[in-house]
Amino acid sequence: MAKTRNTPKGPSQRQLSVGEKVRHALTESFQRGEIRGDPLLERAVVSVTEVRMSPDLKLATAYVTVLGQEVMQPFVDALNRHAKFLRGRLTPALRQMKYMPEIRFREDDSFDNFARIDALLRSPEVARDLDGEGTEEDR
């Protein structure tokens, strides 16, 4: 009998490779300032932290953060409005692909998660447990 695995599969090597190529192409496009006519994006420094590809490589979800901004949603909405334009600008960098992926932009909240975990690790309760100063009743 064949063994079946119940563990979820992660992204394939191809998905990771193409995602990284899309991320580099988007980053270069933002560095060149190719989006003109949108005052919100013209003054923004957009950083693409990760691009996740769908299994068929037809959909790219780009996680972005805008440096120096607390509220990201207006920037994400503006990027999604310009997604078709950016898709066209990626064509030279991704010309070896059979299909040019559709791009969706999402807010990257991983930095918020890192900050929350860091704050938890620095809390007095965790420090006490790590130092071994807690009593047996606390454990």
C-alpha positions in Angstrom: 0.0 0.0 0.0 1.2 3.5 -0.8 1.9 5.8 2.1 0.0 9.0 2.3 1.3 12.0 4.1 -1.1 14.2 5.9 1.4 17.1 6.2 0.7 20.1 4.1 3.1 20.7 1.2 5.0 23.9 1.1 5.8 25.8 -2.1 7.8 24.0 -4.8 11.3 25.1 -5.7 9.9 26.5 -9.0 7.4 28.6 -7.1 10.1 30.0 -4.8 12.4 30.7 -7.7 9.8 32.5 -9.8 8.5 34.4 -6.8 12.0 35.7 -6.2 12.4 36.8 -9.8 9.0 38.6 -9.7 10.1 40.3 -6.4 13.4 41.5 -8.0 11.6 42.8 -11.1 9.0 44.6 -9.0 11.7 46.1 -6.8 13.6 47.4 -9.8 10.4 48.9 -11.3 9.8 50.8 -8.0 13.4 52.0 -7.8 13.1 53.4 -11.3 10.0 55.3 -10.4 8.0 53.9 -13.3 4.6 54.6 -11.7 3.8 58.2 -12.6 0.6 60.2 -12.2 -0.3 58.8 -8.8 0.9 61.3 -6.1 0.6 58.8 -3.3 3.0 56.3 -5.0 5.4 59.0 -6.4 6.5 60.0 -3.0 6.4 56.5 -1.4 9.4 54.2 -0.8 7.8 50.8 -1.5 9.6 47.6 -0.4 8.5 44.2 -1.7 9.3 41.8 1.2 8.0 38.6 -0.4 6.2 37.3 -3.5 4.2 34.0 -3.2 3.3 32.3 -6.4 0.3 30.1 -7.0 1.0 26.4 -7.9 0.3 27.1 -11.6 2.5 30.3 -11.5 -0.4 32.4 -12.9 -0.9 34.5 -9.8 1.7 36.4 -7.8 0.8 37.8 -4.4 3.3 40.5 -3.5 3.6 41.5 0.2 4.7 45.1 0.4 5.5 47.7 3.1 6.0 51.4 2.7 8.8 52.8 4.6 7.9 55.5 7.2 4.1 54.9 6.9 1.9 53.5 9.6 -1.3 53.1 7.5 -0.6 50.9 4.5 -4.0 50.3 3.0 -4.1 53.4 0.8 -0.8 52.4 -0.7 -1.9 48.8 -1.2 -5.0 50.0 -2.9 -3.0 52.3 -5.2 -0.6 49.5 -6.1 -3.6 47.2 -7.0 -5.0 49.9 -9.2 -1.6 49.9 -11.1 -1.2 46.1 -11.1 -1.9 45.8 -14.9 0.7 48.5 -15.7 3.3 46.8 -13.5 2.5 43.4 -15.0 3.4 44.9 -18.4 6.6 46.4 -17.0 7.7 42.9 -15.7 7.5 41.3 -19.1 11.1 41.8 -20.1 12.5 40.4 -16.8 10.2 37.4 -17.0 10.2 36.7 -20.7 11.1 33.0 -20.2 7.7 32.3 -18.6 4.9 30.8 -20.6 2.3 33.0 -18.8 2.8 36.4 -17.2 1.4 36.2 -13.7 -1.4 38.4 -12.5 -0.1 40.5 -9.6 -2.0 41.2 -6.3 -0.6 43.4 -3.6 -1.1 42.8 0.1 0.1 44.5 3.2 3.1 42.7 4.8 2.4 42.4 8.5 5.3 40.1 9.3 7.2 43.0 10.9 4.3 43.6 13.3 4.3 39.9 14.2 8.1 40.0 14.8 7.7 43.1 17.1 4.9 41.4 19.0 6.9 38.2 19.5 9.9 40.3 20.6 7.9 42.2 23.1 6.6 38.9 24.5 10.1 37.5 24.8 11.2 40.6 26.7 8.3 40.5 29.1 9.1 40.0 32.8 7.2 36.8 33.0 9.2 35.2 30.2 12.5 36.5 31.6 11.6 35.1 35.0 10.9 31.7 33.5 14.1 31.7 31.5 16.2 32.7 34.5 14.7 29.8 36.5 13.7 32.2 39.4 10.0 31.0 39.3 8.7 28.8 42.1 7.4 25.3 41.6 3.9 26.7 41.9 4.5 29.1 38.9 5.5 26.2 36.6 
